[in-house]
Structures are given as structure tokens and as C-alpha cells.
Amino acid sequence: MRRALVPLVLLALTAAGCATLAPDATDAPIRYRCQAGKNFTAAYALHGKRVVVSAGGVTRTLKLARSGSGARYTAGQAEIWSKGPDAMLKGFPGGPYQDCRSQ
């Protein structure tokens, strides 16, 4: 009986090693510090099509939008625009969040 289990265990371990990331997986959240002592976090999706932003006690998922430069994500009135370590955020309580820099 034990010999019959060995191939099953090996198959299970191999399948687990081939698992892929969930399509909604995000990178570790980035903390941004802004002027006037404001701050927010943004966790960018690993596939680059969305970001989960938390600011002013609210968390929203914003979708990738067209931009001339940098990365821009929107959802209704909410918008984050970043380029390198710099960002701005609007449409969240306590905002706008301006002159922000990743920490």
C-alpha cells in the first residue's frame, strides 16, 4: 500500500511546484509620504493592470488608464499617477495627496 502512495505524493508535489500566481496577485504595498504629512499605500498588480490604493481610511482598486508619461490608474473620481518614486493621488478622503514620494 505504501508503494502505491509514493507516485501520488510525487505527483502532488510536482503539481504544487507548477502553480502560477493568481491573476489578482499584487506586489508588496508601497508607502507614499506626501506634503502636509499625508500618506497612502499602493499595491500594484503583478500583471500591471490595476492597483489597490488605501488612503483616508478607504481602500479602492483602480484600473490602468492611458497616460502620456508614467503610470496612471483610475476608478471614477479616484486617480493615482506615478512616475519613478513620485506620485499624486486624488479622489480619496483627505486628498488631494500631492508631492508624494515612495518610502
Phi and psi restraints in degrees (range 20) as a CNS / XPLOR table:
assign (resid 1 and name C) (resid 2 and name N)
       (resid 2 and name CA) (resid 2 and name C) 1.0 -63.6 20.0 2
assign (resid 2 and name N) (resid 2 and name CA)
       (resid 2 and name C) (resid 3 and name N) 1.0 -37.5 20.0 2
assign (resid 2 and name C) (resid 3 and name N)
       (resid 3 and name CA) (resid 3 and name C) 1.0 -64.9 20.0 2
assign (resid 3 and name N) (resid 3 and name CA)
       (resid 3 and name C) (resid 4 and name N) 1.0 -29.6 20.0 2
assign (resid 3 and name C) (resid 4 and name N)
       (resid 4 and name CA) (resid 4 and name C) 1.0 -71.6 20.0 2
assign (resid 4 and name N) (resid 4 and name CA)
       (resid 4 and name C) (resid 5 and name N) 1.0 -27.5 20.0 2
assign (resid 4 and name C) (resid 5 and name N)
       (resid 5 and name CA) (resid 5 and name C) 1.0 -77.7 20.0 2
assign (resid 5 and name N) (resid 5 and name CA)
       (resid 5 and name C) (resid 6 and name N) 1.0 -29.0 20.0 2
assign (resid 5 and name C) (resid 6 and name N)
       (resid 6 and name CA) (resid 6 and name C) 1.0 -56.8 20.0 2
assign (resid 6 and name N) (resid 6 and name CA)
       (resid 6 and name C) (resid 7 and name N) 1.0 -50.1 20.0 2
assign (resid 6 and name C) (resid 7 and name N)
       (resid 7 and name CA) (resid 7 and name C) 1.0 -61.6 20.0 2
assign (resid 7 and name N) (resid 7 and name CA)
       (resid 7 and name C) (resid 8 and name N) 1.0 -35.4 20.0 2
assign (resid 7 and name C) (resid 8 and name N)
       (resid 8 and name CA) (resid 8 and name C) 1.0 -67.3 20.0 2
assign (resid 8 and name N) (resid 8 and name CA)
       (resid 8 and name C) (resid 9 and name N) 1.0 -40.9 20.0 2
assign (resid 8 and name C) (resid 9 and name N)
       (resid 9 and name CA) (resid 9 and name C) 1.0 -65.1 20.0 2
assign (resid 9 and name N) (resid 9 and name CA)
       (resid 9 and name C) (resid 10 and name N) 1.0 -43.9 20.0 2
assign (resid 9 and name C) (resid 10 and name N)
       (resid 10 and name CA) (resid 10 and name C) 1.0 -62.7 20.0 2
assign (resid 10 and name N) (resid 10 and name CA)
       (resid 10 and name C) (resid 11 and name N) 1.0 -39.7 20.0 2
assign (resid 10 and name C) (resid 11 and name N)
       (resid 11 and name CA) (resid 11 and name C) 1.0 -64.0 20.0 2
assign (resid 11 and name N) (resid 11 and name CA)
       (resid 11 and name C) (resid 12 and name N) 1.0 -43.3 20.0 2
assign (resid 11 and name C) (resid 12 and name N)
       (resid 12 and name CA) (resid 12 and name C) 1.0 -63.7 20.0 2
assign (resid 12 and name N) (resid 12 and name CA)
       (resid 12 and name C) (resid 13 and name N) 1.0 -42.4 20.0 2
assign (resid 12 and name C) (resid 13 and name N)
       (resid 13 and name CA) (resid 13 and name C) 1.0 -66.1 20.0 2
assign (resid 13 and name N) (resid 13 and name CA)
       (resid 13 and name C) (resid 14 and name N) 1.0 -38.4 20.0 2
assign (resid 13 and name C) (resid 14 and name N)
       (resid 14 and name CA) (resid 14 and name C) 1.0 -65.9 20.0 2
assign (resid 14 and name N) (resid 14 and name CA)
       (resid 14 and name C) (resid 15 and name N) 1.0 -43.3 20.0 2
assign (resid 14 and name C) (resid 15 and name N)
       (resid 15 and name CA) (resid 15 and name C) 1.0 -63.7 20.0 2
assign (resid 15 and name N) (resid 15 and name CA)
       (resid 15 and name C) (resid 16 and name N) 1.0 -39.7 20.0 2
assign (resid 15 and name C) (resid 16 and name N)
       (resid 16 and name CA) (resid 16 and name C) 1.0 -64.3 20.0 2
assign (resid 16 and name N) (resid 16 and name CA)
       (resid 16 and name C) (resid 17 and name N) 1.0 -36.1 20.0 2
assign (resid 16 and name C) (resid 17 and name N)
       (resid 17 and name CA) (resid 17 and name C) 1.0 -70.7 20.0 2
assign (resid 17 and name N) (resid 17 and name CA)
       (resid 17 and name C) (resid 18 and name N) 1.0 -20.0 20.0 2
assign (resid 17 and name C) (resid 18 and name N)
       (resid 18 and name CA) (resid 18 and name C) 1.0 -94.1 20.0 2
assign (resid 18 and name N) (resid 18 and name CA)
       (resid 18 and name C) (resid 19 and name N) 1.0 2.5 20.0 2
assign (resid 18 and name C) (resid 19 and name N)
       (resid 19 and name CA) (resid 19 and name C) 1.0 -61.8 20.0 2
assign (resid 19 and name N) (resid 19 and name CA)
       (resid 19 and name C) (resid 20 and name N) 1.0 144.8 20.0 2
assign (resid 19 and name C) (resid 20 and name N)
       (resid 20 and name CA) (resid 20 and name C) 1.0 -107.9 20.0 2
assign (resid 20 and name N) (resid 20 and name CA)
       (resid 20 and name C) (resid 21 and name N) 1.0 166.1 20.0 2
assign (resid 20 and name C) (resid 21 and name N)
       (resid 21 and name CA) (resid 21 and name C) 1.0 -68.7 20.0 2
assign (resid 21 and name N) (resid 21 and name CA)
       (resid 21 and name C) (resid 22 and name N) 1.0 146.5 20.0 2
assign (resid 21 and name C) (resid 22 and name N)
       (resid 22 and name CA) (resid 22 and name C) 1.0 -63.6 20.0 2
assign (resid 22 and name N) (resid 22 and name CA)
       (resid 22 and name C) (resid 23 and name N) 1.0 147.2 20.0 2
assign (resid 22 and name C) (resid 23 and name N)
       (resid 23 and name CA) (resid 23 and name C) 1.0 -62.4 20.0 2
assign (resid 23 and name N) (resid 23 and name CA)
       (resid 23 and name C) (resid 24 and name N) 1.0 -19.5 20.0 2
assign (resid 23 and name C) (resid 24 and name N)
       (resid 24 and name CA) (resid 24 and name C) 1.0 -102.6 20.0 2
assign (resid 24 and name N) (resid 24 and name CA)
       (resid 24 and name C) (resid 25 and name N) 1.0 15.1 20.0 2
assign (resid 24 and name C) (resid 25 and name N)
       (resid 25 and name CA) (resid 25 and name C) 1.0 -65.2 20.0 2
assign (resid 25 and name N) (resid 25 and name CA)
       (resid 25 and name C) (resid 26 and name N) 1.0 142.2 20.0 2
assign (resid 25 and name C) (resid 26 and name N)
       (resid 26 and name CA) (resid 26 and name C) 1.0 -121.7 20.0 2
assign (resid 26 and name N) (resid 26 and name CA)
       (resid 26 and name C) (resid 27 and name N) 1.0 157.6 20.0 2
assign (resid 26 and name C) (resid 27 and name N)
       (resid 27 and name CA) (resid 27 and name C) 1.0 -73.8 20.0 2
assign (resid 27 and name N) (resid 27 and name CA)
       (resid 27 and name C) (resid 28 and name N) 1.0 170.5 20.0 2
assign (resid 27 and name C) (resid 28 and name N)
       (resid 28 and name CA) (resid 28 and name C) 1.0 -58.9 20.0 2
assign (resid 28 and name N) (resid 28 and name CA)
       (resid 28 and name C) (resid 29 and name N) 1.0 142.1 20.0 2
assign (resid 28 and name C) (resid 29 and name N)
       (resid 29 and name CA) (resid 29 and name C) 1.0 -60.6 20.0 2
assign (resid 29 and name N) (resid 29 and name CA)
       (resid 29 and name C) (resid 30 and name N) 1.0 142.0 20.0 2
assign (resid 29 and name C) (resid 30 and name N)
       (resid 30 and name CA) (resid 30 and name C) 1.0 -100.8 20.0 2
assign (resid 30 and name N) (resid 30 and name CA)
       (resid 30 and name C) (resid 31 and name N) 1.0 131.6 20.0 2
assign (resid 30 and name C) (resid 31 and name N)
       (resid 31 and name CA) (resid 31 and name C) 1.0 -95.3 20.0 2
assign (resid 31 and name N) (resid 31 and name CA)
       (resid 31 and name C) (resid 32 and name N) 1.0 128.4 20.0 2
assign (resid 31 and name C) (resid 32 and name N)
       (resid 32 and name CA) (resid 32 and name C) 1.0 -109.7 20.0 2
assign (resid 32 and name N) (resid 32 and name CA)
       (resid 32 and name C) (resid 33 and name N) 1.0 135.7 20.0 2
assign (resid 32 and name C) (resid 33 and name N)
       (resid 33 and name CA) (resid 33 and name C) 1.0 -109.4 20.0 2
assign (resid 33 and name N) (resid 33 and name CA)
       (resid 33 and name C) (resid 34 and name N) 1.0 134.4 20.0 2
assign (resid 33 and name C) (resid 34 and name N)
       (resid 34 and name CA) (resid 34 and name C) 1.0 -123.4 20.0 2
assign (resid 34 and name N) (resid 34 and name CA)
       (resid 34 and name C) (resid 35 and name N) 1.0 173.3 20.0 2
assign (resid 34 and name C) (resid 35 and name N)
       (resid 35 and name CA) (resid 35 and name C) 1.0 -61.2 20.0 2
assign (resid 35 and name N) (resid 35 and name CA)
       (resid 35 and name C) (resid 36 and name N) 1.0 159.2 20.0 2
assign (resid 35 and name C) (resid 36 and name N)
       (resid 36 and name CA) (resid 36 and name C) 1.0 64.2 20.0 2
assign (resid 36 and name N) (resid 36 and name CA)
       (resid 36 and name C) (resid 37 and name N) 1.0 21.6 20.0 2
assign (resid 36 and name C) (resid 37 and name N)
       (resid 37 and name CA) (resid 37 and name C) 1.0 73.9 20.0 2
assign (resid 37 and name N) (resid 37 and name CA)
       (resid 37 and name C) (resid 38 and name N) 1.0 12.2 20.0 2
assign (resid 37 and name C) (resid 38 and name N)
       (resid 38 and name CA) (resid 38 and name C) 1.0 -81.1 20.0 2
assign (resid 38 and name N) (resid 38 and name CA)
       (resid 38 and name C) (resid 39 and name N) 1.0 157.1 20.0 2
assign (resid 38 and name C) (resid 39 and name N)
       (resid 39 and name CA) (resid 39 and name C) 1.0 -153.9 20.0 2
assign (resid 39 and name N) (resid 39 and name CA)
       (resid 39 and name C) (resid 40 and name N) 1.0 160.1 20.0 2
assign (resid 39 and name C) (resid 40 and name N)
       (resid 40 and name CA) (resid 40 and name C) 1.0 -154.9 20.0 2
assign (resid 40 and name N) (resid 40 and name CA)
       (resid 40 and name C) (resid 41 and name N) 1.0 167.5 20.0 2
assign (resid 40 and name C) (resid 41 and name N)
       (resid 41 and name CA) (resid 41 and name C) 1.0 -121.5 20.0 2
assign (resid 41 and name N) (resid 41 and name CA)
       (resid 41 and name C) (resid 42 and name N) 1.0 151.9 20.0 2
assign (resid 41 and name C) (resid 42 and name N)
       (resid 42 and name CA) (resid 42 and name C) 1.0 -140.4 20.0 2
assign (resid 42 and name N) (resid 42 and name CA)
       (resid 42 and name C) (resid 43 and name N) 1.0 124.9 20.0 2
assign (resid 42 and name C) (resid 43 and name N)
       (resid 43 and name CA) (resid 43 and name C) 1.0 -110.9 20.0 2
assign (resid 43 and name N) (resid 43 and name CA)
       (resid 43 and name C) (resid 44 and name N) 1.0 107.2 20.0 2
assign (resid 43 and name C) (resid 44 and name N)
       (resid 44 and name CA) (resid 44 and name C) 1.0 -81.2 20.0 2
assign (resid 44 and name N) (resid 44 and name CA)
       (resid 44 and name C) (resid 45 and name N) 1.0 136.5 20.0 2
assign (resid 44 and name C) (resid 45 and name N)
       (resid 45 and name CA) (resid 45 and name C) 1.0 -64.0 20.0 2
assign (resid 45 and name N) (resid 45 and name CA)
       (resid 45 and name C) (resid 46 and name N) 1.0 142.0 20.0 2
assign (resid 45 and name C) (resid 46 and name N)
       (resid 46 and name CA) (resid 46 and name C) 1.0 -63.2 20.0 2
assign (resid 46 and name N) (resid 46 and name CA)
       (resid 46 and name C) (resid 47 and name N) 1.0 -27.3 20.0 2
assign (resid 46 and name C) (resid 47 and name N)
       (resid 47 and name CA) (resid 47 and name C) 1.0 -89.2 20.0 2
assign (resid 47 and name N) (resid 47 and name CA)
       (resid 47 and name C) (resid 48 and name N) 1.0 -2.0 20.0 2
assign (resid 47 and name C) (resid 48 and name N)
       (resid 48 and name CA) (resid 48 and name C) 1.0 80.3 20.0 2
assign (resid 48 and name N) (resid 48 and name CA)
       (resid 48 and name C) (resid 49 and name N) 1.0 8.6 20.0 2
assign (resid 48 and name C) (resid 49 and name N)
       (resid 49 and name CA) (resid 49 and name C) 1.0 -101.0 20.0 2
assign (resid 49 and name N) (resid 49 and name CA)
       (resid 49 and name C) (resid 50 and name N) 1.0 -2.5 20.0 2
assign (resid 49 and name C) (resid 50 and name N)
       (resid 50 and name CA) (resid 50 and name C) 1.0 -158.9 20.0 2
assign (resid 50 and name N) (resid 50 and name CA)
       (resid 50 and name C) (resid 51 and name N) 1.0 166.5 20.0 2
assign (resid 50 and name C) (resid 51 and name N)
       (resid 51 and name CA) (resid 51 and name C) 1.0 -143.1 20.0 2
assign (resid 51 and name N) (resid 51 and name CA)
       (resid 51 and name C) (resid 52 and name N) 1.0 142.2 20.0 2
assign (resid 51 and name C) (resid 52 and name N)
       (resid 52 and name CA) (resid 52 and name C) 1.0 -104.2 20.0 2
assign (resid 52 and name N) (resid 52 and name CA)
       (resid 52 and name C) (resid 53 and name N) 1.0 115.7 20.0 2
assign (resid 52 and name C) (resid 53 and name N)
       (resid 53 and name CA) (resid 53 and name C) 1.0 -111.5 20.0 2
assign (resid 53 and name N) (resid 53 and name CA)
       (resid 53 and name C) (resid 54 and name N) 1.0 135.9 20.0 2
assign (resid 53 and name C) (resid 54 and name N)
       (resid 54 and name CA) (resid 54 and name C) 1.0 -121.2 20.0 2
assign (resid 54 and name N) (resid 54 and name CA)
       (resid 54 and name C) (resid 55 and name N) 1.0 121.6 20.0 2
assign (resid 54 and name C) (resid 55 and name N)
       (resid 55 and name CA) (resid 55 and name C) 1.0 -156.1 20.0 2
assign (resid 55 and name N) (resid 55 and name CA)
       (resid 55 and name C) (resid 56 and name N) 1.0 141.6 20.0 2
assign (resid 55 and name C) (resid 56 and name N)
       (resid 56 and name CA) (resid 56 and name C) 1.0 59.2 20.0 2
assign (resid 56 and name N) (resid 56 and name CA)
       (resid 56 and name C) (resid 57 and name N) 1.0 29.8 20.0 2
assign (resid 56 and name C) (resid 57 and name N)
       (resid 57 and name CA) (resid 57 and name C) 1.0 79.9 20.0 2
assign (resid 57 and name N) (resid 57 and name CA)
       (resid 57 and name C) (resid 58 and name N) 1.0 8.4 20.0 2
assign (resid 57 and name C) (resid 58 and name N)
       (resid 58 and name CA) (resid 58 and name C) 1.0 -122.8 20.0 2
assign (resid 58 and name N) (resid 58 and name CA)
       (resid 58 and name C) (resid 59 and name N) 1.0 141.2 20.0 2
assign (resid 58 and name C) (resid 59 and name N)
       (resid 59 and name CA) (resid 59 and name C) 1.0 -120.3 20.0 2
assign (resid 59 and name N) (resid 59 and name CA)
       (resid 59 and name C) (resid 60 and name N) 1.0 129.5 20.0 2
assign (resid 59 and name C) (resid 60 and name N)
       (resid 60 and name CA) (resid 60 and name C) 1.0 -136.6 20.0 2
assign (resid 60 and name N) (resid 60 and name CA)
       (resid 60 and name C) (resid 61 and name N) 1.0 152.8 20.0 2
assign (resid 60 and name C) (resid 61 and name N)
       (resid 61 and name CA) (resid 61 and name C) 1.0 -101.9 20.0 2
assign (resid 61 and name N) (resid 61 and name CA)
       (resid 61 and name C) (resid 62 and name N) 1.0 124.2 20.0 2
assign (resid 61 and name C) (resid 62 and name N)
       (resid 62 and name CA) (resid 62 and name C) 1.0 -111.4 20.0 2
assign (resid 62 and name N) (resid 62 and name CA)
       (resid 62 and name C) (resid 63 and name N) 1.0 145.2 20.0 2
assign (resid 62 and name C) (resid 63 and name N)
       (resid 63 and name CA) (resid 63 and name C) 1.0 -101.8 20.0 2
assign (resid 63 and name N) (resid 63 and name CA)
       (resid 63 and name C) (resid 64 and name N) 1.0 149.8 20.0 2
assign (resid 63 and name C) (resid 64 and name N)
       (resid 64 and name CA) (resid 64 and name C) 1.0 -55.5 20.0 2
assign (resid 64 and name N) (resid 64 and name CA)
       (resid 64 and name C) (resid 65 and name N) 1.0 134.5 20.0 2
assign (resid 64 and name C) (resid 65 and name N)
       (resid 65 and name CA) (resid 65 and name C) 1.0 -128.4 20.0 2
assign (resid 65 and name N) (resid 65 and name CA)
       (resid 65 and name C) (resid 66 and name N) 1.0 163.8 20.0 2
assign (resid 65 and name C) (resid 66 and name N)
       (resid 66 and name CA) (resid 66 and name C) 1.0 -67.8 20.0 2
assign (resid 66 and name N) (resid 66 and name CA)
       (resid 66 and name C) (resid 67 and name N) 1.0 138.7 20.0 2
assign (resid 66 and name C) (resid 67 and name N)
       (resid 67 and name CA) (resid 67 and name C) 1.0 -145.6 20.0 2
assign (resid 67 and name N) (resid 67 and name CA)
       (resid 67 and name C) (resid 68 and name N) 1.0 152.4 20.0 2
assign (resid 67 and name C) (resid 68 and name N)
       (resid 68 and name CA) (resid 68 and name C) 1.0 -78.1 20.0 2
assign (resid 68 and name N) (resid 68 and name CA)
       (resid 68 and name C) (resid 69 and name N) 1.0 -27.8 20.0 2
assign (resid 68 and name C) (resid 69 and name N)
       (resid 69 and name CA) (resid 69 and name C) 1.0 -156.8 20.0 2
assign (resid 69 and name N) (resid 69 and name CA)
       (resid 69 and name C) (resid 70 and name N) 1.0 141.1 20.0 2
assign (resid 69 and name C) (resid 70 and name N)
       (resid 70 and name CA) (resid 70 and name C) 1.0 79.8 20.0 2
assign (resid 70 and name N) (resid 70 and name CA)
       (resid 70 and name C) (resid 71 and name N) 1.0 -164.6 20.0 2
assign (resid 70 and name C) (resid 71 and name N)
       (resid 71 and name CA) (resid 71 and name C) 1.0 -115.7 20.0 2
assign (resid 71 and name N) (resid 71 and name CA)
       (resid 71 and name C) (resid 72 and name N) 1.0 131.3 20.0 2
assign (resid 71 and name C) (resid 72 and name N)
       (resid 72 and name CA) (resid 72 and name C) 1.0 -128.1 20.0 2
assign (resid 72 and name N) (resid 72 and name CA)
       (resid 72 and name C) (resid 73 and name N) 1.0 132.4 20.0 2
assign (resid 72 and name C) (resid 73 and name N)
       (resid 73 and name CA) (resid 73 and name C) 1.0 -130.7 20.0 2
assign (resid 73 and name N) (resid 73 and name CA)
       (resid 73 and name C) (resid 74 and name N) 1.0 140.7 20.0 2
assign (resid 73 and name C) (resid 74 and name N)
       (resid 74 and name CA) (resid 74 and name C) 1.0 -139.3 20.0 2
assign (resid 74 and name N) (resid 74 and name CA)
       (resid 74 and name C) (resid 75 and name N) 1.0 159.0 20.0 2
assign (resid 74 and name C) (resid 75 and name N)
       (resid 75 and name CA) (resid 75 and name C) 1.0 -160.4 20.0 2
assign (resid 75 and name N) (resid 75 and name CA)
       (resid 75 and name C) (resid 76 and name N) 1.0 103.5 20.0 2
assign (resid 75 and name C) (resid 76 and name N)
       (resid 76 and name CA) (resid 76 and name C) 1.0 62.9 20.0 2
assign (resid 76 and name N) (resid 76 and name CA)
       (resid 76 and name C) (resid 77 and name N) 1.0 -126.6 20.0 2
assign (resid 76 and name C) (resid 77 and name N)
       (resid 77 and name CA) (resid 77 and name C) 1.0 -82.5 20.0 2
assign (resid 77 and name N) (resid 77 and name CA)
       (resid 77 and name C) (resid 78 and name N) 1.0 -12.6 20.0 2
assign (resid 77 and name C) (resid 78 and name N)
       (resid 78 and name CA) (resid 78 and name C) 1.0 -78.5 20.0 2
assign (resid 78 and name N) (resid 78 and name CA)
       (resid 78 and name C) (resid 79 and name N) 1.0 137.6 20.0 2
assign (resid 78 and name C) (resid 79 and name N)
       (resid 79 and name CA) (resid 79 and name C) 1.0 -153.6 20.0 2
assign (resid 79 and name N) (resid 79 and name CA)
       (resid 79 and name C) (resid 80 and name N) 1.0 135.1 20.0 2
assign (resid 79 and name C) (resid 80 and name N)
       (resid 80 and name CA) (resid 80 and name C) 1.0 -122.0 20.0 2
assign (resid 80 and name N) (resid 80 and name CA)
       (resid 80 and name C) (resid 81 and name N) 1.0 136.5 20.0 2
assign (resid 80 and name C) (resid 81 and name N)
       (resid 81 and name CA) (resid 81 and name C) 1.0 -132.1 20.0 2
assign (resid 81 and name N) (resid 81 and name CA)
       (resid 81 and name C) (resid 82 and name N) 1.0 121.6 20.0 2
assign (resid 81 and name C) (resid 82 and name N)
       (resid 82 and name CA) (resid 82 and name C) 1.0 -131.0 20.0 2
assign (resid 82 and name N) (resid 82 and name CA)
       (resid 82 and name C) (resid 83 and name N) 1.0 152.5 20.0 2
assign (resid 82 and name C) (resid 83 and name N)
       (resid 83 and name CA) (resid 83 and name C) 1.0 -149.3 20.0 2
assign (resid 83 and name N) (resid 83 and name CA)
       (resid 83 and name C) (resid 84 and name N) 1.0 115.7 20.0 2
assign (resid 83 and name C) (resid 84 and name N)
       (resid 84 and name CA) (resid 84 and name C) 1.0 60.9 20.0 2
assign (resid 84 and name N) (resid 84 and name CA)
       (resid 84 and name C) (resid 85 and name N) 1.0 -132.7 20.0 2
assign (resid 84 and name C) (resid 85 and name N)
       (resid 85 and name CA) (resid 85 and name C) 1.0 -84.9 20.0 2
assign (resid 85 and name N) (resid 85 and name CA)
       (resid 85 and name C) (resid 86 and name N) 1.0 -4.8 20.0 2
assign (resid 85 and name C) (resid 86 and name N)
       (resid 86 and name CA) (resid 86 and name C) 1.0 -96.3 20.0 2
assign (resid 86 and name N) (resid 86 and name CA)
       (resid 86 and name C) (resid 87 and name N) 1.0 148.9 20.0 2
assign (resid 86 and name C) (resid 87 and name N)
       (resid 87 and name CA) (resid 87 and name C) 1.0 -155.3 20.0 2
assign (resid 87 and name N) (resid 87 and name CA)
       (resid 87 and name C) (resid 88 and name N) 1.0 162.7 20.0 2
assign (resid 87 and name C) (resid 88 and name N)
       (resid 88 and name CA) (resid 88 and name C) 1.0 -138.1 20.0 2
assign (resid 88 and name N) (resid 88 and name CA)
       (resid 88 and name C) (resid 89 and name N) 1.0 149.6 20.0 2
assign (resid 88 and name C) (resid 89 and name N)
       (resid 89 and name CA) (resid 89 and name C) 1.0 -137.9 20.0 2
assign (resid 89 and name N) (resid 89 and name CA)
       (resid 89 and name C) (resid 90 and name N) 1.0 136.5 20.0 2
assign (resid 89 and name C) (resid 90 and name N)
       (resid 90 and name CA) (resid 90 and name C) 1.0 -140.6 20.0 2
assign (resid 90 and name N) (resid 90 and name CA)
       (resid 90 and name C) (resid 91 and name N) 1.0 164.0 20.0 2
assign (resid 90 and name C) (resid 91 and name N)
       (resid 91 and name CA) (resid 91 and name C) 1.0 88.3 20.0 2
assign (resid 91 and name N) (resid 91 and name CA)
       (resid 91 and name C) (resid 92 and name N) 1.0 11.9 20.0 2
assign (resid 91 and name C) (resid 92 and name N)
       (resid 92 and name CA) (resid 92 and name C) 1.0 -119.1 20.0 2
assign (resid 92 and name N) (resid 92 and name CA)
       (resid 92 and name C) (resid 93 and name N) 1.0 152.7 20.0 2
assign (resid 92 and name C) (resid 93 and name N)
       (resid 93 and name CA) (resid 93 and name C) 1.0 -54.9 20.0 2
assign (resid 93 and name N) (resid 93 and name CA)
       (resid 93 and name C) (resid 94 and name N) 1.0 140.5 20.0 2
assign (resid 93 and name C) (resid 94 and name N)
       (resid 94 and name CA) (resid 94 and name C) 1.0 84.3 20.0 2
assign (resid 94 and name N) (resid 94 and name CA)
       (resid 94 and name C) (resid 95 and name N) 1.0 -4.2 20.0 2
assign (resid 94 and name C) (resid 95 and name N)
       (resid 95 and name CA) (resid 95 and name C) 1.0 -88.4 20.0 2
assign (resid 95 and name N) (resid 95 and name CA)
       (resid 95 and name C) (resid 96 and name N) 1.0 -179.8 20.0 2
assign (resid 95 and name C) (resid 96 and name N)
       (resid 96 and name CA) (resid 96 and name C) 1.0 -75.9 20.0 2
assign (resid 96 and name N) (resid 96 and name CA)
       (resid 96 and name C) (resid 97 and name N) 1.0 156.7 20.0 2
assign (resid 96 and name C) (resid 97 and name N)
       (resid 97 and name CA) (resid 97 and name C) 1.0 -103.8 20.0 2
assign (resid 97 and name N) (resid 97 and name CA)
       (resid 97 and name C) (resid 98 and name N) 1.0 107.5 20.0 2
assign (resid 97 and name C) (resid 98 and name N)
       (resid 98 and name CA) (resid 98 and name C) 1.0 -117.9 20.0 2
assign (resid 98 and name N) (resid 98 and name CA)
       (resid 98 and name C) (resid 99 and name N) 1.0 159.9 20.0 2
assign (resid 98 and name C) (resid 99 and name N)
       (resid 99 and name CA) (resid 99 and name C) 1.0 51.2 20.0 2
assign (resid 99 and name N) (resid 99 and name CA)
       (resid 99 and name C) (resid 100 and name N) 1.0 52.1 20.0 2
assign (resid 99 and name C) (resid 100 and name N)
       (resid 100 and name CA) (resid 100 and name C) 1.0 -95.4 20.0 2
assign (resid 100 and name N) (resid 100 and name CA)
       (resid 100 and name C) (resid 101 and name N) 1.0 149.1 20.0 2
assign (resid 100 and name C) (resid 101 and name N)
       (resid 101 and name CA) (resid 101 and name C) 1.0 -138.4 20.0 2
assign (resid 101 and name N) (resid 101 and name CA)
       (resid 101 and name C) (resid 102 and name N) 1.0 137.0 20.0 2
assign (resid 101 and name C) (resid 102 and name N)
       (resid 102 and name CA) (resid 102 and name C) 1.0 -67.0 20.0 2
assign (resid 102 and name N) (resid 102 and name CA)
       (resid 102 and name C) (resid 103 and name N) 1.0 147.9 20.0 2
